[in-house]
Amino acid sequence: MTRFKIRTEREEFWYGTGLPEQYVDLSEFKDRQAAQAVVAAMAAEAAAQEITIGAEVGDLVATTTPGQPWVSLNVGDAVQAPTMADPTVFGSERIVDLAWELLESGRIRCNPTLTAREELEAIRQRRLIERVGPGGLNGKTRGTSVPATLPESLPGGVLEEYEVCSWNQVAGDEAVFVGVCPKPFVVAKRTRPIRFVVTRDPAPGTTVVEILVNGVAKHVLSAPPGVTEYQGFMGGFTIYPADLVTPSVTAAGSGDQNLAVSVYGTDAL
Amino acid sequence: MGGGVVTPFPPPIQPPDPELTVDVYEADNATFVRSLTSIMAGSNGNMPLNDASLTTLRIPVMATDDRAACTRDRLCRIKINEVPVHTFSIGPRTQDSIATNRSAGEVLTVSGSSYLAHQWSQVRIDTPFASGQPRIDTLNWDWGHETLDNVGYTDSDATPVGNVGATYGGGAPIVAPLGWPDPFSLRYSFTNRAVFRHTFTVSTPQLLWVGAASSFGFSLRLNGYEIQAGATAPDRSDDKLRRAIIPVEPGTYTVGIEGIAEGGGAGWVSVAAYLLDSLDDELNTTSFIFHTGLIPSTSTQYRWFYLDNPSFYIGMTEHQIVAHELNRVQARGALTGWAISSDDYNDSNEVAWDRSIQYTLPAYSTMWDLLVMLAVNGIDFHPTPHLKILNLYRWRERGTFHTSPGAPPIWARGDYVGADGFLQTLTHKER
């Protein structure tokens, strides 16, 4: 039993008998009997603690000299502990939490939480599942990410293509090709040409086609020999309403026949 | 009366140093307010890994100065044997009578969560539009993210092998009247799968026009977000040129495209991007900024980086993700003073990060959500107890669990800490 020297707001006095002696500052207490009750509780707690420790000494596995600090531990450190399956077998576990509580005696009791690797995996999976919200799986995506939704006001998507001009001279002689399109095309709205297609069959030579807008060359397509369907993209110009679009063959390939020129555009950007 | 031996009254025994001390600081974690001197038994707390710690302090109401110091949102720095173990932000406060200990009178119970959780859970990563609608569904961090460097990628400018100058029908690249090849006639061929990325800087608010086509499927991304995707086979992919127009503020952006040859084999992708001042601007050499390949007739070098047929996903490290988002919220004035002790390459325990990861987080998530999400998926985090420093670790790299698994200390049973702060015996608590 410990002998306490108790200090209250009004006095200091001894309480209990025996050794060791311990000083207790209870200066926030005015009443002597109340202070004694507190100290009695501390003594009871300390006694219980001693019994507890004594009872479990048999379970201790000495790693350091008796009386020396056992070991410094922190969150994340590994310890060996009896496994759940077989308490006689020690496995490697990890401290994932250090809880503490201030006792009446002024000392701190620590209650670390251990998890084995398998438990950590289970916790990890459980927490992942808990993050699944209504309507979908959140959290980690493996491989590819989830597409984001852009603001609705932004233009996007597949370009809308429509034919601006198509010129087809069936079974003509190459000399016939040279010249402007016999069917010039007048667009009704602002259009950006996005694709140009030159088809010939057969196509042994090189045919060069210019796309004219109001008589001004805006785009050149040079279809090489052997390619019956030749395409070009992104003209880099805009056709406005009332503009006259005329494909013009500037160099007819020798032997080329059945020429068709199409211009595709979009009123989207 | 005999002359007995006079025994002097023994001097009072010096009280032992308290094992628990608590310093109160203002919310800035720098302005000292007071050390609490009357913490009562029953006060408790914890310091978990990857989670918020919860602390409860019990203070006698009659300890006027201590009670007055514990106002809401101030910080309590908990020290056990003079070693700071954690800091919490004062939240709920209740005042109770203790029936079993009447002499103690009323007790003020002060509780709160850890400083890190308290602060980081109040900051949303992405701010919504003025209308309150979220700007995006998800927050993505992947190979298309703007903060990812090009380590491991091939510089297509330095080694233009693979840039296909062929046109749709064969032959040389189509040359437009402007004197430069049509961007979409320049294609990049690959085998099975390839990812490309190009980072550029915008100095004034503009419209970014991005178009892409491929022989098979592709995913076009801006800063990690998929903005277009297509599966063009078996049709002519050129008929399905896909584009997006996105307003961009000044800053750094990365356009990425992933091309996939379905069923394996050869495929190609083609990308072009323009910066426009308005929707009426022409797509021409002035607005053109880059393309999948190298266009020799313009003076700009288009540093387009690619990985041909990668067998893994290149992603950001967890540090890069947290640091990027921390920088963003700090630019808005939130989480001032917080720093991360890890870096792009190593965690807080000097262990190299794994880069092959991608993450997605729902909109409206907070910085705390981000940490928890990363912890769920594969890291550990733990704040430095008394500073605005966040430590990030590869999973299990905090402590000795991973670094010295061979002979860790053996678990003992019992209760209390020693006077020097070391745990002498421990109580096993099962989850």
Interface residues (C-beta under 8 A of the other chain):
Chain A: K5 R7 E12 E21 Q22 Y23 V24 D25 E28 F29 K30 D31 A34 A35 A37 V38 Q49 T52 I53 E56 D59 L60 V61 T63 P69 W70 V71 S72 L73 N74 V75 G76 D77 A78 V79 Q80 A81 P82 M84 F90 S92 E93 R94 I95 V96 D97 L98 A99 W100 E101 L102 L103 E104 S105 G106 R107 I108 R109 C110 N111 P112 T113 L114 T115 E119 I123 R124 R127 L128 R131 G133 N138 G139 K140 T141 R142 G143 T144 S145 V146 P147 A148 T149 L150 P151 L154 P155 G156 G157 V158 L159 E161 R192 I194 R195 A217 K218 H219 V220 L221 S222 A223 P224 G226 V227 E229 Y230 Q231 G232 F233 M234 G235 G236 F237 T238 L269
Chain B: P10 P12 I13 Q14 P15 P16 P18 E19 L20 S38 I39 M40 A41 G42 S43 N44 G45 N46 M47 P48 L49 N50 D51 P60 M62 A63 I80 V85 N101 R102 S103 A104 F129 R135 I136 D137 T138 N140 D142 T167 Y168 G169 G170 G171 A172 I174 V175 A176 P177 L178 D182 P183 F184 S185 W209 G211 S219 G224 Y225 E226 I227 Q228 A229 G230 D238 D239 K240 L241 R242 R243 A244 I245 I246 P247 A272 L276 L279 E282 L283 N284 T285 Y313 Q358 Y359 T360 L361 P362 V372 M373 V376 N377 D380 H382 Y393 R396 R398 G399 T400 F401 H402 S404 P405 P408 P409 I410 W411 A412 R413 G414 D415 Y416 V417 G418 D420 G421 F422 L423 Q424 T425 L426 T427 H428 K429 E430 R431
